[in-house]
């Protein structure tokens, strides 16, 4: 029996995109054991995953190096046939290099890539989606055909959100870790006021609750009773189960966009400072991307966004027209 290891210790969206590698490996090696290393806090994404046998959780916030070597001990004991590091940082690369796997493959951008069996070029903006770039790591043992990322909410997850599915609804995920990736609060309010749906669910982490409350408190009075703040009230897979049946999911270029992709759920992705050409766009069959129509000299201003607009005007967010979001064929 073959054993595979996938290392992706970056953020929520990165782990979701990495599930495409799980899908491809399972397709080719249905009896293989596939394990996954991720950072503490993201393990909820893979609860009950039918194709992942072991999930190793690396606590990077406390005693990072000590915990790295604890993970390494568990990894080496598994004696993998093939291991890949999708994360391009040195610590993940070191874990791969010392994993003891027969074959160790990672990206050339990793600072310790010279210690890998094989290193693969990683180029942002090469016309491919990040999922395609990730799958290059296993192309030599599978094929070059595209496989989408996928999450697997359980029946329990679907039951937990069934009470919210009694009428037509949309989901709105208004926040992002990066300010310049986040559609402005005033624009979210304008969008919600224009949406025709019976129910609007605002999603996010517990730290996003107050932001969502501010939005709801400011929308038109007739809209307030149709808005429910679920930020911090649903786990990853419950959010995925809710997004699955939404008439539309309005998201930033952020983790909820990738959750929608992994559920093949209807998606409208709003791009402010970043651009789809980076290769991290939505993958759902019903997916739209909306961005400012005019060309800005300052856009894109970075791959991951900034804590504030470098030019102080944030025109890439404020100049997006709400009509471009509300006149879509949903």
Buried (B, 14 or more C-beta within 10 A) or exposed (E): EBBBBBBBBBBBBBBBBBBBBBBBBBEEBEEBBBBBBBBEBBBEBBBEBEBBEBBBBBBBEEEEEEBBEBBBEEBEEBEBBBBBBBBBBEBBBBBBBBBBBEBBBBBBBBEBBEBBBEBBEBEEEEEBBBBBBBBBBBBEBBEEEEBBBBBBBBEEBBEBBEEBBEEEBBBBBBBBBBBBBBBBBEBBBBBBBBBEBEBBBBBBBEEBBEBBBBBBEBBEEEBEEBBBBBBBBBBBBBBBBBBBBBBBBBBBBBBBBBBBBBBBBBBBBBBBBBBBEBBBBBBBEBBBBBBBEEEBEEBBBEEBBBEEBEBEEBBBBBBBEBEBBBEEEB
